[in-house]
Every structure is written in structure tokens, then in C-alpha cells.
Amino acid sequence: MKKLPIGVQNFEELIMEDYVYVDKTMYIYNLIQNGKFYFLSRPRRFGKSLTISTLYCLFEGKKELFRNTYIYNKWSFKQFPVIKISMLDVISDSEEELKEGILNIVMNEATKHNIDIKSKHYKYAFDELIVKLSKKGKVVILIDEYEKPILDNINNKEKAERYREILRNFYVTIKSKDEYIKFVFITGITKFTKTGVFSALNNLNDVSLNKKYAQMLGYTQEELEYYFKEHIYETARELGISKDELLENIKSYYNGFSFDGKQFVYNPFSVLKFFDERKFQNYWFESGSPSFLYEYIKEKEITYEELVKYPVSELDFSSREIEAASANIFFTQAGYLTFKRTKKIGLKEKYILDYPNLEVKNSFSKIILEANYHLKNVELMENIIYEKICKNDIKGIIEEIKKIISSIPYNLHKREESYYHSLIYTIMAASGLDVVAEELTNLGRSDLVVKYANKVYIFEIKIDKNSNEALEQIKTKKYYEKYSGREIYLIGINISSELRNIVEYKIEKI
């Protein structure tokens, strides 16, 4: 059984040490054959650095590393001089440190190629490196995490803009030295704007939302089942469940990322960690920066409903710099939201946003509860509600929700139905439940649908009305029809705006 490449971002090491390698060289081949200057944005831990390393080995002519891949018999493996730059290596506490860090990277690359650089200016040293290196052949330039210094200072707009100017001056060299360059590939978390870092690089082809490359990073369903066949078998055996049941659960937890609204991929980090530890946990989310998210959500009073309320267009991702972007655009680029489907509005195509999977939905909802509603002991709440749904204790779940709502400071409550929809959804999601808000049917939208095992719970929430009316709406609109064959429960809830809580509810089994 091949080893799991957790944290391994070096292609040569991955191949030589017999790690699992999911072959993505078909996409790399298509890129090289069809263009010269490329940019690709993806969330963290999605394989960007491994892609850079793979390209590095390819242009270094290390053919034997690619023996069992798509590209092996299609590429000449001619050796080209390669400049590899990672902004992860740069300290950005000050402008001076940023400039010094970039210069240091350039000098190290020059040393690697036995080139003497005269200039001590980060931009001119880069110019010099490209020109001198081109005497050995046209130059390949690979840049990883291009905007890292900006993201490190996203809460300081003035500082972020100064850093953007420094990076703009550095990267413009790529355009001005076009005649010396064979191929350019740049990665980052955020898409660039027309006035941003790459404003002068009008020849840079951004393939971030290009459907042809939507599955270039991340694992497809077919790749998961093919490359991890042995790991799937061993994990199912250890957990005492069938292969099909295991695959269904892995899909719910870790699949769901989409970069075109039509094709979906698994988060690779979560998949690798899951097969290593063989238990369902929020691996990718918890490897990030929850403290930063907490402050961002608290400052902007982010709610689930506001994040997914409006469809977005491709233009929304390049019209503003990331520190000035709306919250839903920021979170989509960071991977906390994704394109769930597309929607035609006239001649334009829009994207419908939502959480990609249970992992992100669960973790993000916990932070919203803590930041927006000042709730504590969220982990305890999660365990109580999850335990009650395992026992099919619907009354117990609602009573627990009432306790949670009553612990929210009165001044945070709003006398709006949408407020309670969003709050109850977030409580359910933070409890690790598979909950969907406003699920579409042919006759309308159900407020909340929770799925667990072979059971479905359909909630309709009213404010200052009555639970009978809520229950009747579910029946009239036939929200339950699509779940025929499963055990279905209808729950009508009435909330008092004066008492700021659930005052009555009715449960009916179909």
C-alpha cells in the first residue's frame, strides 16, 4: 500500500519515496501546449505547491519521474533554466523586510544557476537574473503564493496596498522580459484584479474559473476510488462499514469544492488526513487560521444567510482587491464557500454559493455562533444535539435549541423571521448535522431540512403566527415528496418576537 503524502509538496520526493500520486499531468500538458503565461488561484492546501514542483521537474527534464503519468510519452523533456519563487519564504513585517526577502530569493536562484548578480535592488536583480539565465535557454518562471505578503496584512488596508505596489514592481519584470521567457505559471489563493499586482501583465491567462481546469487540483470521485483503493478497503474494514457507506460519508465530509459550479473535487489534505487517522474530523479547516476568521466574522457580523443570499459572477472576483472585497467573495476564494451550481440570468452565468461540505459547514458555523452570538461551550452544544438526533429525540433537539437561543444577549436578537432561520440553521450546522437551508422544490422552498441516516426532518419556522400554520405549509407545498421512501418528520415552529424564542412547536411523522 502506497504511503500517504501528507505535507509532501516535492514531486521528486513523492515519486521516489513511493507515495500516492494522483496524476494531474494531463492538465499540465494542456497548459504548456496551449499557452505561455498562466495564473491559477485555489484555496490553501489544495496542491498548488505540488503543481509548482511538478512543473519544475518537468522543465528540468527529469523524465524518469514521469514514467507512469499521462505526459510521459507526449513531452520531449528538454531541459530549460527554471526560476522558482515562493512568497511563503518571505517575511513581511515591514516593507524593508519584504524587499530584502524578495531580493534574497532572487540571489539564491542566481547562485543555484552559477550566475553573478550585480544589482542590490529586488526588481532590477530579477531583471538581471532573467536576462543572464536566458543565455542557457529560454527561462521558465514558477511563482507560488504570489500574494502571501498582502494576505498576511489583510486587516491593514494601507499596508496591504503598499505591499501590493512592491509586488507589482517586481512582477512587471515578467512582462518586460517576454522575449527571454519560455513559460510562466503563478499560483495564489486570491484572483488578481485588473488594477492589482498583475495590472501590467495583460497577457497573463487566468484559468482559475476555466471549466477545462476546474479539476486540475483536488481529487475527483474517480481519482479517489482509483488511487486510494487499498486505503478505502482498509478503512472500511477498520470502521466496520461497507465500502459504499464509507464512500458516501467521505463525500459528505470532504467533497463539494467547485470552481465552475458543475464539476466537484475533494479537498486533498482532508482526504489524506482521514485515511491516515481513519476518523471523521475537520482536518482542513482546523489547519487554518480560525482566530483570524473569528475576528473577521465578528467585525463584519457575518451570517450564513448573508453569505449565500445573492448569486455572484466571475467579474465579482476581479473587481476589487481582496481586503476590500465583500465577505462572500473573500470566503469563496479562501475555500470556505464554493460554487454549488450555476444560474443563467439573461445572457450571463451566475454562481450560487454555499459551504462545500460538512467539514467546512460544521467548523464555520461554530465560529459564527461564537463571534456573532457570544455563545460559549459550543462543543458541548454540538455533542448534545448530535446525540439527540442519533436517538431520534426531536423534542430534545428543539428544547436544546431553546436553551441556546435564551443564552444569547437580548440586544443581539432581531425581530425578523430570517434572523431565526439563519440562527437555527447555524446551530444545527455547528452540531455536525447535514442541514440544508431553503431547499428548492417544485412548489417552493423549505426553511430547513436535516438528513440523518434514513431519516429526514423538515422544519418550517414562523414568527408571531402558530406551529399549525407552519406545519400546514409543509404539507400544502409537499416539501416531503422528494424524500419518498425515507422516514420523514415534519416540524412546525412558532417564535415570539417579544419573548425572542420558540414558544410552540408541533411534530408529525409521515
C-alpha positions, -999 to 999 in steps of 0.1 A, spaced: 0 0 0 15 33 -11 23 59 16 0 90 21 18 122 10 6 143 40 26 176 38 48 163 9 49 191 -17 81 180 -35 72 160 -67 105 142 -69 104 130 -33 68 120 -37 76 97 -67 110 84 -54 96 75 -19 66 57 -33 38 80 -21 4 81 -37 5 104 -67 -28 114 -83 -18 121 -119 -26 156 -130 -1 159 -158 -29 159 -185 -38 194 -173 -2 204 -172 4 191 -207 -26 211 -220 -14 243 -203 21 240 -219 7 231 -253 -18 259 -255 -1 290 -239 27 306 -222 16 328 -193 -8 313 -167 -23 322 -133 -43 298 -111 -59 306 -77 -70 279 -53 -76 277 -15 -48 267 8 -37 231 10 -51 223 -24 -19 212 -42 -6 245 -56 29 239 -43 30 203 -56 19 216 -90 47 241 -90 72 213 -80 58 191 -108 63 218 -134 98 223 -120 108 187 -125 92 186 -159 112 216 -172 143 203 -155 139 173 -179 136 146 -152 118 122 -175 120 91 -153 100 107 -126 70 108 -150 72 72 -162 37 62 -152 20 95 -160 -1 109 -188 26 132 -200 54 107 -202 52 98 -240 39 132 -250 66 156 -238 102 160 -251 116 166 -216 141 191 -229 158 209 -201 151 246 -195 166 270 -169 139 274 -142 134 302 -117 112 290 -88 99 316 -63 78 310 -32 64 340 -14 59 317 16 97 322 22 93 360 27 89 378 60 66 407 56 66 425 89 79 457 72 84 470 37 122 467 41 119 430 52 96 423 22 121 439 -3 150 422 14 132 388 13 124 390 -24 160 400 -32 173 371 -11 151 347 -32 165 361 -64 200 359 -52 196 323 -41 182 314 -75 212 331 -92 236 311 -70 218 279 -80 224 287 -116 260 300 -110 251 335 -121 266 367 -106 240 394 -99 253 430 -96 222 448 -86 211 450 -50 176 462 -59 149 434 -58 133 444 -91 165 451 -111 181 419 -97 152 399 -111 156 417 -145 193 408 -144 187 372 -134 162 365 -163 184 381 -189 216 363 -178 199 330 -173 183 331 -208 218 326 -223 213 289 -212 179 288 -229 145 304 -226 136 308 -190 107 291 -171 93 311 -141 73 295 -114 58 316 -86 39 301 -56 15 321 -33 21 353 -52 1 375 -28 11 360 6 26 393 19 -7 410 11 -29 383 28 -7 385 59 -17 421 63 -53 419 50 -67 437 80 -44 467 74 -56 481 40 -29 508 39 -1 484 45 -16 459 21 -17 485 -7 20 494 -1 30 458 -3 9 454 -35 29 482 -51 62 465 -42 50 432 -57 36 450 -87 71 465 -94 86 430 -90 62 410 -112 61 436 -140 96 422 -150 78 391 -163 60 412 -190 90 434 -199 113 403 -204 88 384 -225 114 377 -252 136 357 -228 108 336 -213 95 301 -223 67 296 -197 52 312 -166 29 297 -140 18 317 -110 -4 305 -81 -22 322 -53 -53 320 -31 -70 351 -44 -77 361 -80 -59 391 -93 -77 423 -103 -72 444 -134 -56 472 -112 -38 450 -88 -4 432 -86 -6 420 -122 -21 451 -138 8 454 -162 6 417 -171 -23 419 -195 -10 388 -212 -15 366 -181 -41 339 -187 -62 334 -155 -75 299 -156 -89 299 -121 -126 297 -132 -119 280 -165 -140 248 -167 -112 230 -185 -90 232 -154 -118 230 -127 -105 196 -116 -68 202 -120 -63 205 -83 -82 184 -57 -94 148 -62 -123 138 -84 -146 109 -73 -129 87 -99 -94 96 -87 -104 90 -51 -117 55 -58 -88 45 -81 -57 59 -64 -69 52 -28 -85 18 -35 -64 0 -8 -68 27 17 -106 27 12 -107 -11 17 -86 -10 49 -105 20 63 -139 4 57 -127 -28 74 -114 -10 104 -146 11 108 -168 -19 103 -189 -4 75 -193 -12 38 -172 4 11 -203 22 -3 -212 36 31 -177 48 37 -176 65 3 -209 82 9 -196 96 42 -163 107 28 -182 125 0 -204 143 25 -175 154 47 -148 163 22 -161 166 -13 -181 196 -27 -154 221 -38 -162 235 -73 -145 262 -94 -170 262 -122 -203 253 -105 -206 220 -123 -176 198 -116 -166 189 -80 -135 178 -62 -124 166 -28 -101 186 -5 -68 166 -8 -55 175 26 -86 163 44 -87 131 24 -51 122 32 -55 130 69 -87 110 70 -71 79 55 -42 83 79 -63 87 111 -94 68 99 -119 90 117 -141 119 105 -127 152 117 -124 187 104 -88 184 92 -85 211 66 -105 238 84 -86 233 117 -52 235 99 -60 271 90 -65 304 109 -97 302 130 -86 332 152 -84 354 121 -118 341 109 -133 348 143 -122 385 142 -132 389 106 -167 374 112 -172 394 144 -161 427 128 -185 423 98 -212 405 117 -213 377 91 -243 354 89 -248 323 68 -279 338 51 -259 370 40 -231 349 26 -253 328 3 -282 352 -4 -271 365 -38 -256 348 -68 -222 361 -79 -205 365 -112 -170 359 -124 -165 397 -126 -171 399 -88 -138 381 -82 -117 406 -100 -134 440 -95 -120 447 -60 -88 439 -41 -92 411 -16 -91 434 15 -120 454 1 -140 425 -14 -174 416 0 -174 388 26 -189 362 3 -162 368 -24 -134 367 2 -147 334 18 -152 318 -16 -116 325 -26 -104 312 7 -123 280 3 -150 284 30 -177 289 3 -178 273 -31 -199 273 -63 -227 248 -58 -244 254 -91 -248 279 -119 -278 300 -128 -285 318 -161 -297 354 -157 -303 367 -192 -271 360 -212 -249 360 -181 -240 330 -159 -241 334 -122 -228 312 -94 -249 300 -64 -227 299 -33 -228 276 -3 -205 257 21 -187 229 2 -192 201 27 -199 190 63 -164 197 74 -165 234 65 -202 239 74 -197 225 108 -165 244 117 -175 277 101 -209 276 119 -192 272 153 -172 303 147 -203 323 137 -220 312 169 -191 323 190 -183 355 172 -219 368 164 -240 354 192 -214 354 220 -222 317 226 -198 296 248 -194 259 252 -203 253 215 -185 219 216 -208 208 244 -239 220 225 -227 201 194 -224 169 214 -258 172 230 -277 179 198 -259 152 178 -266 127 205 -303 135 205 -306 131 167 -289 97 170 -318 88 193 -344 105 171 -352 128 200 -368 157 181 -383 173 212 -350 171 229 -333 189 200 -358 217 200 -356 221 237 -318 223 235 -322 250 207 -345 269 230 -318 269 257 -292 281 233 -314 309 220 -322 320 255 -284 323 263 -279 349 235 -279 385 248 -313 402 242 -297 431 223 -284 408 196 -318 395 186 -337 408 156 -375 406 152 -372 390 117 -380 355 106 -348 354 85 -328 361 117 -342 329 134 -339 309 102 -302 317 100 -296 312 137 -313 278 139 -296 267 107 -262 277 122 -269 258 155 -278 227 135 -248 230 112 -224 237 142 -237 204 157 -223 185 128 -257 178 112 -263 176 74 -286 206 72 -298 224 41 -315 259 42 -342 269 18 -341 237 -3 -359 241 -36 -389 220 -45 -413 224 -75 -437 244 -52 -414 264 -31 -386 264 -5 -385 245 28 -369 265 56 -346 238 69 -340 201 60 -319 179 82 -308 144 70 -296 117 93 -292 80 84 -325 71 67 -344 99 84 -354 134 71 -365 163 93 -383 192 75 -386 224 95 -408 254 88 -402 284 111 -428 312 116 -426 343 138 -457 355 157 -480 330 140 -485 294 150 -470 260 146 -501 246 129 -497 271 101 -461 262 97 -469 225 96 -497 231 71 -473 249 47 -450 219 46 -480 197 37 -495 221 12 -462 227 -6 -454 190 -4 -418 196 7 -415 160 17 -423 144 -17 -387 143 -29 -378 122 1 -403 94 -6 -390 61 8 -373 76 38 -386 81 74 -399 117 73 -407 141 102 -424 175 97 -417 201 124 -436 234 126 -421 260 148 -435 293 161 -412 320 175 -424 350 196 -406 382 186 -415 396 221 -401 367 240 -373 362 215 -376 324 215 -395 293 204 -429 294 221 -445 263 205 -438 236 180 -455 205 165 -440 173 152 -457 150 127 -444 118 112 -453 109 76 
